[in-house]
Amino acid sequence: MEEFEPWSEEMDENAAGRRGMGDGWKEAETDGGNAEEETEEEKALAAQLKTGDERALQTFYEEYFAVFVAFARQLTGDEEEGKDVVQDVFLAYWNARREFDSLVAIRAFFYRSIRRKCLNIIRHGMVKARYAEECLAKAESDVYVEEKIVEQEMLHVIYREIGRLTPAEQQVLMLALDGKSNGEIAEELGVTLATVKSHKAKSYEILRRRLKYLRVLLMMSLSL
């Protein structure tokens, strides 16, 4: 397999930053039901990856590399270390690609493998001493790891799906992601509170539909 192209700033910009959803977070949580079926596009990508299609791998790499690095960085506290970990997991995944039938299973493998590698790095003293204890506590905590997986997946979905919204809806959602209340958003945009709530409701409905897979992903990701 060819070596992966290096990390780029453009990829980093496409990966969502760590921003809260303000008073809209609970509206966008999954309902705990069965995972929604993957889209036809996602099914096709998973099938192509399984057959060893390197163009499909490049597509997956460009979409998820920065997401996985952000997750690794939250465990080790070091971005460069995170990039190295994710590169290693990509190679491991490619060697085992025939074992995976869906993108959810593939992503769960990445989260699980990244966590294991980060734990090994921390436990073997490869993280700066002053951060080691804190990093170890985070990486060993299922609650913390689950929270970070949810963050990365939500932000990834948000930035992928935001194009389906109107410009006005996009403005409202982005301000909500910055932690602004409905009242603050209405004042900043010069619209009514009812308009803000209407735009947010549509945005969160899209997120609810696209995030139903999270429960399955978390169950698969947290088994060490």
N, C-alpha and C positions, 0 to 999 in steps of 0.2 A: 504494500500500500504506500502511496506517495505521502510524504510528510505534509502535515497540515500547514496552511498558510499562517503566518504570525498574527497575533492579536492586532486589531486596528482600532483607532479611536472611533471610527464610524460604527463598528460593532458595539462599542461601549455605549455610544449614544443611543443605539437601538434597544439596548437592555434598559429596562426601567430602573430609575433610581429608587432609593428607599424613602418613599413618601407615603404618608398615611391617607386613608380615605375619609377622614373626618367623620361627620355624623352620618355618612352614607355607608360605612363599613358593614353594619349589620344587615342592611338591605341587600347587600351583594353576596352574603354568605350562601353556601350551598345548603340545600334542604335535607341532606342526609339520605336521599333516595339512591336508586341505582345509577351507576355511571351512564351518562348519555353516550350513545354511539358516536364514534369518531366520524368526522365528515368524510365524504368520498375522497377529497384531496388528501386527508390524513391517512386514510386506508391505503391509498395508492402509494404514498411516500413510504409507509411502513413495508409494503410489499416490495417496493424497489430496493429499499435498504437490505431486506432479507436476501435478495438475489445478488447483492454485491455491487449494485449500481453506484459508481463513485460520484456521478452527478447528483444523485439523490443524497449521498453523504455530504456533499458540499452544501446542498440546500439546508440539510439538517444542522450542519455545523454553523452556517451563517446565522441561522435563526436562534440556536440555543447555546452557542459557545459562551456568549457574554452572560446569559442567564445563569449558567452553571458556574462560571467564574465568580459571579457576585455571591452565589451561595457558598462556594468554597472560601471566599474572602471573609465571609461572616463567621466562619468557623476557625480559621487560622489567624485572622487579623492581618494577613499579608497578601496583597494582590498578585505579586509575582509568583509566590508559592501556590496561590490558587490557580493561576494559569497553568503551571507545571502539572498540578494534580489533574486538572481537567483534560489536558493533552494526554496524559497517561490513561485516563479512563476512556477517552475516545479510541485509543489504540486497543484497549482491552475489549471494548464494545465491538469494534470491527472484527476482531478475531472470533467473537461469539455471536455475531449478528444473526445467524440462522436460528438461534433459540428464541427470537422475539417476533411476535405476530402483530403487535400494535405499538403506536407511539407512546401510549400510557405506560406499557411495560418497559419500553426503552428508556423513558425518562425516569421511571422508578429505579431502574438499574443504575443510571447515572447518579441520582441523588444518594442511593445506598452506597455505591462504590466511592463517591467523593467523600462521604462522611467517614467511611472506614479508613481511607487513605489519610484524611486529615487527622483522625484520631491517632493513627500510627506515627505521623509526623510529630504531633504534640507529645505523645508518650515517649518518643525517643529523643526528646530534647532538641528538636530541630526548629522550635519556635523560640523567639527571644524569651529569656527567663522571666522577665517582668510581665509577660503576657501569657505564659504557659498555663498557669493555674486557672486563669479566667477562661482561656480558650478551651481547656480540657473540660471544665464544668459545662460550657455551652455545648460542645460537641457530644458530650455524654447524655445531655438532657433531651429526651424525646419531645418534650414540650417546646423547647427552644428550636429544635430542628424542624418540627412540624410547622411552627410559626414562620420560619424562614422559607420553607418550601412553599407554603401558601402565599407568602409575599411575592416570591419570584414568579410563581405560576399566575397569580392574579395580575401582576403588572405586565407580564408577557401577553396575556390574553387582552388586557386593556389596550395596550399599544397596537396589537394586531387587529383588534376589532373596531378601534376608534374611527376608522375610515368609513364605517357604515353609518355613522351619525352625521347629522347636519352640522354646519359650522357653529350654530348657536348651541347645540347639544354638546359639541366638543368643548366649547368654552366653559360651559357649566361643569362638565366632568373634570376638566383639568383644574379648575379652581377648587372643586371638591377634593381632588387628590392632594392639593396643597393644604388641605385642612380647614378650608374656609366654611363657615356655616351658611345655611340657606339665605339668611338675612344679609350676610356680608356679600354673597355672590349676587343677590338681587340688587344691592346698592351699587356694587362695582359695575355691573353690566347695564344698569338702568332699566331693569325689567321688574315685573311683579314677582312676589313670593310664589304665587301659584304657577307662574311660568317656569321658575327654577325647579319646583317640585315635579312638574310635568316632564321636563327635560331629563331630570335625574331618574325618574321612574323608568323611562324608556331605556336609558343607558344601563341601569342595573338589571333590567329584564334581559338584555343581551348578555350581560355578565353571568347572570344566574344560569342561563341555558348553556353557556360555554364552560362553566366551572363545575358542572355536575360530576365530572370525572374525578374531582379532587379527593373524595373519600377513598376511592379505590387506589388512587396514586399514593396517598399517604400510607395506607395499609401495606402496600407493596414496598414503599421506600423505607419504612421504619423498622423493618426486620433486619437486624444486624447478624 
